Amino acid sequence: MIFRKQILLIIFVTLICPISLLYGIASHITLGSFGQLEQRDMRKSVERVRDTLTAEFDNLEGTVTDWSNWDDAYAFIENRNPGFIKSNIVEQTFTGIRLNFIIFVNPSGELVYGKGFDLRKNKEIPIPQSLLKQAPSIPVIQSTDLGKQAKPLRILTLPENPLVIVSRQILTSEAKGPSRGTLIFARYLDEDAVKRLGEITHLSLTIKRFDDPQLPADFGAIRSNLIDLQPNQSSIAIQPLSEDAIAGYTVIKDIYGKPALILRVDTPREIYKQAQVNLSYLLISLLVVGLFFGAVFGSVTLSLIQKLQHYLDELKHSQQDLFQAKELAEITLHSIGDAVITTNAKGEVEKLNPIAEQLTGWHIDEARGRPTIEIFSDR
């Protein structure tokens, strides 16, 4: 029974070692491949959000271009006609293109007119002093910029909320000057805007200010990494949040080229989970196959061992029988009253009983192996 347990233990160890090795190699390859796929998918999600933000900027840019290249707006800077405001700067203007602020600035940097609107409460709001202070110095989009393939996101950070902001020189309807100032359109990038962006991209989004002193731990770690990026390195960082979620981060710069916001896109780790499921199936398959071959191999091995054990037992019994027969022959040989000499096929002495020793004068130890003719010759 002990021997049987030892054999089964050897079979178990013999099977479990290659199964563990195969599973370890498969895990390394599978998780590595799926990890790369997960990161590539996450990177595409972050890029999709950036592209959507860029599209939002492009739409706003197209609108401000239409307004800035307009004879009525061109004349308004000079005549300050209240009819222009009454006819054009109305609630529907703000809600239709989701604007929070419209600002007209003359070439001297003086505010000609400005209006703010709360899209959530549908009411007029004052323009923040922080925006009015920066309005004259906001970089103007040149007409040559419109044909560029890649444009930076125009973000302006205010104490209230960051803004998506576009500005254009005020020209005639034929886009001729001289310029009579700058027209600025601005839209808050607040919780509502982020929520809407998430609905468009079907992703979970979070935006934090880059200089926020109370950034969550994951944002803080990523901020340090993104600051140290080299020009040839990707501006997207990816890290798992847990076993169930993964996040991609990118920095959004402001209109002055400085880091302004950190965008986080987090998604369920469906690819990672699928890799785990695949590995579970693989492990189950390896165990089933291992158990099957282990059972077959164990059965065959134990059967052979049992046969060998049976053969050894029979051999042992035969040796015992032979030993007993030899002992019986010795006893019989010594108890016979006549002289008995046994020889092999060559006629050489093998045994002498005591009577034969007395008659021949030879002791068994001396006579063994000698020809019988020598035993019967005179000594």
C-alpha positions in Angstrom: 0.0 0.0 0.0 2.9 2.4 0.9 4.6 1.5 -2.4 1.3 2.2 -4.3 1.0 5.7 -2.6 4.6 6.5 -3.5 4.0 5.6 -7.2 0.8 7.8 -7.2 2.8 10.6 -5.7 5.5 10.3 -8.3 2.9 10.3 -11.1 1.2 13.4 -9.5 4.5 15.3 -9.3 5.5 14.2 -12.8 2.2 15.6 -14.2 1.9 18.8 -12.1 5.3 20.1 -13.0 4.8 20.3 -16.8 1.2 21.5 -16.3 2.5 24.3 -14.0 5.2 25.1 -16.5 2.8 25.2 -19.5 0.3 27.3 -17.5 3.0 29.7 -16.4 4.3 30.2 -20.0 0.8 30.6 -21.3 -0.1 33.1 -18.6 3.0 35.2 -19.4 2.3 35.2 -23.2 -1.5 35.6 -22.9 -1.4 38.4 -20.2 1.4 40.1 -22.1 -0.5 40.0 -25.4 -3.8 41.0 -23.9 -2.1 43.7 -21.9 -0.7 45.3 -25.0 -4.2 45.0 -26.6 -5.8 46.6 -23.5 -3.3 49.5 -23.6 -3.8 50.0 -27.3 -7.5 50.0 -26.9 -7.2 52.5 -24.0 -5.0 54.7 -26.0 -7.5 54.8 -28.8 -10.2 55.8 -26.3 -8.2 58.7 -25.0 -7.4 59.8 -28.5 -11.1 59.6 -29.4 -12.0 61.9 -26.5 -9.3 64.3 -27.7 -10.6 64.2 -31.2 -14.1 64.9 -30.0 -12.8 67.9 -28.0 -11.0 69.1 -31.1 -14.2 68.7 -33.1 -16.0 70.8 -30.5 -13.4 73.4 -30.9 -13.6 73.3 -34.6 -17.4 73.8 -34.5 -17.0 76.7 -32.2 -14.2 78.1 -34.4 -16.4 77.8 -37.5 -19.1 79.8 -35.7 -16.9 82.5 -34.5 -15.4 82.9 -38.0 -18.9 83.4 -39.4 -19.6 86.0 -36.8 -16.3 87.8 -37.0 -16.3 88.0 -40.8 -19.6 89.9 -40.9 -20.4 93.5 -41.9 -22.9 93.9 -39.1 -20.3 92.9 -36.5 -17.7 95.1 -38.2 -20.0 98.1 -38.1 -21.1 97.4 -34.5 -17.5 98.0 -33.2 -17.7 101.5 -34.5 -21.4 102.5 -34.0 -22.2 100.4 -30.9 -25.7 99.9 -32.4 -28.0 98.5 -29.7 -30.1 96.9 -32.5 -27.3 94.6 -33.3 -27.3 93.3 -29.7 -31.0 93.1 -29.5 -31.3 91.1 -32.7 -28.2 88.8 -32.4 -27.0 88.5 -28.8 -30.1 86.7 -27.5 -30.7 83.6 -25.5 -31.1 81.4 -28.5 -27.7 82.4 -29.6 -26.1 81.0 -26.5 -28.3 77.8 -26.2 -28.0 77.1 -30.0 -24.3 76.8 -30.0 -23.9 76.2 -26.2 -22.0 79.4 -25.5 -21.3 80.9 -22.1 -19.6 84.1 -23.2 -19.5 86.5 -26.1 -17.0 89.3 -25.9 -16.2 92.1 -28.4 -12.8 93.9 -27.9 -11.6 96.8 -29.9 -8.0 97.1 -31.3 -7.0 99.1 -28.2 -8.0 96.1 -26.0 -11.0 97.9 -24.6 -14.2 96.0 -23.9 -16.9 97.0 -26.4 -19.5 94.6 -25.3 -19.7 91.3 -23.4 -22.4 89.0 -22.2 -22.5 85.8 -20.2 -25.1 83.1 -20.0 -25.7 80.2 -17.7 -26.8 77.2 -19.9 -28.0 75.2 -16.9 -30.2 77.9 -15.4 -31.0 79.7 -18.7 -30.3 83.1 -17.5 -27.8 85.9 -18.0 -24.7 85.9 -15.8 -21.8 88.5 -15.4 -18.6 87.9 -17.2 -15.9 86.9 -14.6 -13.3 89.5 -14.0 -10.6 86.9 -14.6 -11.8 86.5 -18.1 -12.2 90.2 -18.8 -8.7 90.8 -17.6 -7.3 88.2 -20.0 -9.6 89.0 -22.9 -7.4 91.6 -24.6 -4.3 89.3 -24.5 -6.0 86.1 -25.7 -4.1 84.9 -28.8 -6.2 85.4 -32.0 -6.6 82.6 -34.4 -5.1 83.6 -37.8 -6.8 82.7 -41.0 -3.8 80.6 -41.9 -4.4 78.4 -38.9 -7.7 77.2 -40.2 -6.2 74.9 -42.7 -3.9 73.1 -40.3 -4.5 69.4 -39.8 -3.6 69.4 -36.1 -4.7 72.2 -33.8 -4.0 72.6 -30.1 -7.1 72.6 -27.8 -7.7 76.2 -26.9 -8.2 76.1 -23.1 -8.2 79.0 -20.7 -8.2 78.2 -17.0 -10.2 80.5 -14.8 -10.8 80.2 -11.0 -14.4 79.3 -11.8 -14.0 76.7 -14.5 -11.7 76.0 -17.4 -13.0 77.4 -20.8 -12.9 76.3 -24.3 -12.2 79.6 -26.0 -11.8 80.8 -29.6 -11.1 84.3 -31.0 -11.0 85.9 -34.4 -10.2 89.3 -35.8 -13.3 91.3 -36.7 -13.4 91.8 -40.5 -15.8 92.5 -43.2 -18.0 89.9 -44.8 -15.3 89.6 -47.4 -12.8 88.9 -44.7 -11.0 92.2 -45.4 -9.7 94.7 -42.9 -8.4 96.6 -41.3 -9.3 94.7 -38.2 -11.7 96.4 -35.9 -10.8 94.2 -32.9 -11.4 90.7 -31.6 -14.5 88.6 -31.2 -14.2 85.9 -28.4 -16.5 83.0 -27.9 -16.1 80.9 -24.8 -17.7 77.8 -23.4 -17.2 76.4 -19.9 -15.6 72.9 -19.7 -17.6 72.1 -16.6 -19.3 69.0 -15.3 -22.2 69.3 -17.7 -19.8 69.7 -20.7 -17.7 66.7 -19.5 -20.9 64.6 -19.1 -22.0 65.6 -22.6 -18.6 64.7 -23.9 -18.8 61.3 -22.2 -22.2 60.7 -23.7 -20.9 61.5 -27.2 -17.9 59.1 -26.8 -19.7 56.5 -24.7 -16.9 56.7 -22.1 -16.5 57.6 -18.5 -14.5 60.9 -18.2 -13.0 62.9 -15.5 -11.2 66.3 -15.9 -9.1 67.8 -13.2 -7.1 71.0 -13.1 -3.4 70.4 -13.6 -2.5 72.7 -10.7 -5.1 71.3 -8.3 -3.4 70.9 -4.9 -5.9 68.2 -3.9 -5.6 65.9 -6.9 -6.6 62.3 -6.3 -3.7 60.0 -5.8 -3.8 58.5 -9.3 -3.9 61.9 -11.0 -1.0 63.1 -8.8 1.2 60.2 -9.9 0.3 60.6 -13.5 0.9 64.4 -13.4 4.5 63.7 -12.3 5.0 61.2 -15.1 3.5 63.4 -17.8 5.6 66.4 -16.7 8.8 64.4 -17.4 7.8 63.2 -20.8 10.2 63.8 -23.6 9.1 65.4 -26.9 9.2 62.0 -28.7 7.2 60.2 -26.0 3.5 59.6 -26.1 1.4 62.2 -24.1 -0.9 59.4 -23.0 -0.3 57.5 -19.8 -2.1 54.3 -18.9 -2.5 52.5 -15.6 -4.9 50.0 -14.0 -7.1 51.4 -11.3 -8.1 47.9 -10.0 -8.7 44.4 -11.2 -11.9 45.7 -12.8 -11.0 49.1 -14.3 -8.2 50.7 -16.2 -7.6 54.4 -17.0 -5.9 56.5 -19.6 -4.6 60.0 -18.9 -3.5 62.9 -21.0 -2.6 66.5 -20.4 -4.5 69.3 -22.1 -2.5 72.5 -22.5 -3.9 76.0 -22.4 -3.7 78.7 -25.1 -0.3 79.7 -23.8 1.1 76.2 -24.2 1.2 75.4 -20.5 -0.4 72.2 -18.9 -3.9 73.2 -17.9 -6.0 70.0 -17.4 -5.6 66.3 -16.9 -8.1 64.2 -18.7 -8.8 60.7 -17.4 -10.8 58.1 -19.4 -11.6 54.9 -17.4 -13.2 51.8 -18.8 -13.9 48.3 -17.5 -11.1 45.8 -18.0 -13.0 43.7 -20.4 -9.9 42.6 -22.3 -8.1 41.7 -19.1 -11.1 39.8 -17.8 -11.3 37.9 -21.1 -7.7 37.0 -20.8 -8.4 35.7 -17.2 -11.3 33.6 -18.5 -9.2 32.2 -21.3 -6.5 31.2 -18.8 -9.1 29.6 -16.6 -10.3 27.5 -19.5 -6.7 26.6 -20.3 -6.0 25.6 -16.7 -9.2 23.5 -16.6 -8.3 21.8 -19.9 -4.7 21.1 -18.8 -6.0 19.6 -15.5 -8.6 17.5 -17.3 -6.1 16.2 -19.8 -3.5 15.7 -17.0 -5.9 13.8 -14.9 -6.9 11.6 -17.8 -3.4 10.8 -18.8 -2.5 10.5 -15.2 -5.3 8.0 -14.6 -4.3 6.0 -17.7 -0.6 6.1 -16.9 -1.2 5.4 -13.3 -3.5 2.4 -14.1 -0.9 1.0 -16.6 2.0 1.6 -14.2 0.2 0.0 -11.2 -0.9 -2.9 -13.3 2.7 -3.5 -14.4 3.9 -3.1 -10.8 1.3 -5.6 -9.6 2.5 -8.1 -12.2 6.1 -7.5 -11.3 5.2 -7.9 -7.6 3.4 -11.2 -8.4 6.4 -12.5 -10.3 8.7 -11.5 -7.5 6.5 -13.2 -5.0 6.4 -16.4 -7.1 10.2 -16.3 -7.5 10.6 -15.9 -3.7 8.3 -18.8 -3.1 10.2 -20.9 -5.7 13.5 -20.0 -4.0 12.1 -21.0 -0.6 10.8 -24.3 -2.1 14.2 -25.0 -3.6 16.0 -24.2 -0.4 13.7 -26.5 1.5 14.2 -29.3 -1.1 17.9 -28.9 -0.8 17.7 -29.1 3.0 15.5 -32.2 2.8 18.0 -33.8 0.3 20.9 -33.0 2.7 19.0 -34.6 5.6 18.1 -37.6 3.5 21.6 -37.9 2.3 23.1 -37.9 5.8 20.5 -40.3 7.2 20.9 -43.1 4.6 22.9 -46.1 6.0 24.6 -46.8 2.6 27.4 -44.8 1.1 26.1 -42.2 -1.4 28.1 -40.1 -3.8 26.4 -37.6 -6.1 28.2 -36.2 -9.2 27.5 -33.6 -11.9 27.3 -34.4 -15.7 31.1 -34.4 -15.9 31.4 -37.1 -13.3 32.8 -34.7 -10.7 31.8 -35.2 -7.1 29.2 -32.8 -5.6 28.1 -34.6 -2.4 29.4 -37.3 -0.1 27.4 -38.6 2.8 29.2 -39.6 6.1 29.2 -43.3 5.1 30.9 -42.5 1.8 33.4 -40.4 3.6 34.3 -43.3 5.9 34.6 -45.8 3.0 36.6 -43.6 0.7 38.6 -41.7 3.2 37.7 -38.4 1.5 36.0 -35.5 3.3 33.4 -33.7 1.3 35.4 -30.5 1.2 38.3 -32.4 -0.3 36.3 -34.5 -2.7 34.0 -31.8 -4.1 34.9 -31.2 -7.8 37.2 -34.2 -8.2 36.5 -37.0 -10.7 34.9 -40.1 -9.0 37.7 -42.3 -10.3 40.1 -40.3 -8.2 37.9 -40.8 -5.1 38.0 -44.6 -5.5 41.8 -44.8 -6.2 44.2 -45.6 -3.4 45.4 -42.6 -1.4 
